[in-house]
């Protein structure tokens, strides 16, 4: 059974270092539903932890390390996640609205139905992740890698998708409105993304490749 915490004060007292949670090991703790907004958790480890519905808005989460945790419905808005590492993390319905995920690694994660609008995913790596139904509106996706992932029913509006790598990614029924796609890559063999809604010329703007 995971140790359950109800307040940030109790969490800091038990796992903090000099009154903060910077570089703390919070693995296998139950932090679900807690309000940790605005805290500095840079460099912390959250593997195997429960953060269902936890509020991490405005937090410094740079360089955090997370594996096989449950972040379902987590709220991480306007937060700093530069160089964060997530692997096999369950987080459907999460909100990363307006957060900085530059150079983050989000590998083989479940983000179905998440709000990723206004976020900075530049130079991030999301290989193998399921982003079905995600809202990427107004996000910066330059040099994002999302190979082998799923973007079924995802929404891209006013996005900068230059040089995004979507090869071997399922793009069925994703929609694109007012997006920049110069140098973008996607898998060119059939079956791929079939018809792209709202922008009939998107296929012509993208560079296609067969195989790798």
N, C-alpha and C positions, 0 to 999 in steps of 0.2 A: 504494500500500500504506500502511495506517495504521501510525503509530508505536506499537509495543507496549511497555507498561510492566509490570514484574513486582512492583514494590514502591512503597509510598506515599512512601518516602524519595526514590527516583529521580524520582517524579512531581513532588514538591514542589521538588526541586533544579532541575528543568528548566522547570517552569511556574508555580511558586509565587511569591508576593510576600511578602517579609519572613517567610518560613517558613510561610506558610499558603496555602490555595487559594481564599481569598475573592476574588471578582471575577476569577477566572482564566479564560482562554480555553483550554478543553480540547477544542475542536472537532476532529473527525476523528482522535481518538486511540483506540487499542485498550486499553481498561481492563477487558476481560472477565475475569471470575473473580477480580478483585482484592478484597482485604479492606480497604475504606476506612471501616469502621464508626467512628462517632463523630467524623468529621472535619467541619470547617467549610468548606463549599463555597458559602456564601451568595453569590448574585449571579453565580455562574459560568455560562459558556456551554458547552454540551455538544452542539452541533449536529453531526450526521454521525458521532457517536462510537459505539463498540461497548462496551456494558456488559452483555453476556450473563452472567448468573449472578453479577454483581458484588454485594458486600455493602455497602450504604449505610445499614445500620440505625443509628439514633441520630444520623444526620448532620443538620447544619443546611443545608438545601437551599432556604431561603427565597429567592424572587426568581430562581431559576435559569431559564435559557432553553435549551430543547431543541427542535430540529427535525430530523425525518427521521433519527432514531437508532434503534439496535437495543438495547432494554433487556429482551430476552427473559429471563424467569426472574430478573430483578433482585430483590434483597431490600432493601426500603426500609421497615423496620418501626420503629415508635416514632420516626419522624423528623419534622422540621419542614419542610413544603413550602408554607408560606403564600405566596400570590402567585406560586407556581411556574407556568411556562408550558411546556406540551408541545404540539407540533403534528406530526401524522403520525409519531408514534413507535410503533414495534412493541414491545410488552411483554406478550405472552401469558404466563400462568403467573407473573406478578410477584406479590409480596406487599407490600402497603401496610398491613399489619395494625397498627392502633393509631396510625397517623400523622396528623398535622395537615395537611390540605389545604384549609384555609379560604381561600376566594377564589382557589383555584388554577384555571388554565385548562388543560384536557386535551382538545384539539380534534382530531377525526378520528383518534383513536388506536386501536390494537388491544390491548385488555386481556383478551381471551378467557381464561376460566378463572382469572382472578386472584383473590387473597385480599384483599378490601377490608374485612374485618371490623374492627369497633371503630375505624374511621377517622372523622375529622371532614371531611365534604365540604360543610359549610354554606357557602352562597353561592358554591359552585364552579360552573364552566361546563364541561360535558363533551359539548357538542354534536357530533353526528356520530360519536361513539365507539362501538366494538363492545365491549360488556360481557357478551357471551354467556357463560353459565355462571359468572359472578362471584358470590362470596359477600359480601353486604353486611351480614351479621349484626351486630347491635349498633352499627351505624354511624349517625352523625348526618348526615342528608340534607336538613335544613331549607333551603329556598330554592335547592336544587340545580337547575341547568338541564341536561337531557339530551335536548334536542330532536333529532329525526332520528337517534337512535342505535338500538342493538340491545341488548335485555335478555333475549333468548331463554334460557330455563332458568336465569336468575339467581335467587338466593335472598335474600329479605328476611325476616329474623327479628328481632323486637324493635328495629325501626328507627323513627326519627323522620323521617317523610317529609312533614311539613307543608309545603305550598306548593311541593312539588317539581313541576317542569315536564317532563312526559314526552310532550308532544304530538308526533305523528308518529314516535313511537318504537315499535319492534317489541317487544311484551311477551309474545309467545307462550310459554306454559308457564312463565312466571316464577311463583314461589311466594311467598306473603305470610303471615306468621304474627305476630300480636301487633304490628301496625304502626300508627302514627299517620299519618292521611292528610288531615287537615283542610286544605282549600284547595288540595289537589293537582290538577293539570291533566293530562289526557291526551286524545289525539285521539279524537273521538267518532264519526267516520264509519267505516262498515264498508268493508274489514276492519280490525279493530284488534287487541285482545288476546284475542278469543274468551273462553274460560272461564278464570277465575282460580282456581287451586287453593288449597285450604286455607282460603279465606275467601270464602264465597259472597256476602257483603254488601259486598265491597270496592267494587264498581261503584256501589253506592248512596252510599257515603261520599265518592266523588270527584266533583268538579265536571267535567262534560264540555263540550267545545266542538266545534263543527263548523268545519273550516277553521283559520284562524290563531288 
